[in-house]
Amino acid sequence: MSLSVAIVAMDEEANIGRTLASVRWADEIVLVDSGSKDRTREIAHEHGARVVEEP
């Protein structure tokens, strides 16, 4: 059995690294980005998350 975690975020550059680190045990991490203008998506990629943009 595998487990996926989905996180919805927008402009969470200051927090997303800690959030993603707290769920690194998951088999898959999906960040649903709601139009961030900061580095949220880039940081998510650095943590191995799959990023989906949903405006």
N, C-alpha and C positions, 0 to 999 in steps of 0.2 A: 504494500500500500504506500502511496506517495501522498504528500501533503503540499498544497500550494497556499501561499499567502498573497493576498491582493491588498495594496495600499493605495488609497486615493489621496493625492497631494497637489498643492498649488503654492509655489513660492515658499518652499520649506527648506531652503538651503541650510539654514542654521540647525535644523533638527533631523533631517532625513538620514544622515549618516548613522546617528545613534539608533534611530528607529530600525533601519535595515540591519544593523549589527545585532539587534535584539532578536531578529527572526532568521538569522543565518542558518539555523537548524532545519529550516524548511527545504523541501526538495526543489521548489520553484518559488521565486519571488517576482511578483508582477507589480510594477508601479504604474498606476493610472494617473497620468499627469493632466491636470485641468488648465493648461495654458500658462505654465510658469514662465516668468521672465528672468529668473535667476539661474543658478547652477543645479537646481534640483535634478533634472534629467541626467546631467553629466555625472553627478555624484552617484545616482542610482546605477548607472552603467558601471562605474568603478567598483561598486559592490556586487556586481554580477546579476543585477536585476534585469528582467525584461521590461522595457518601457513601452507603454501604449499611450499615445496622445489622444485625449478625448476633450475637445474644447467645450 
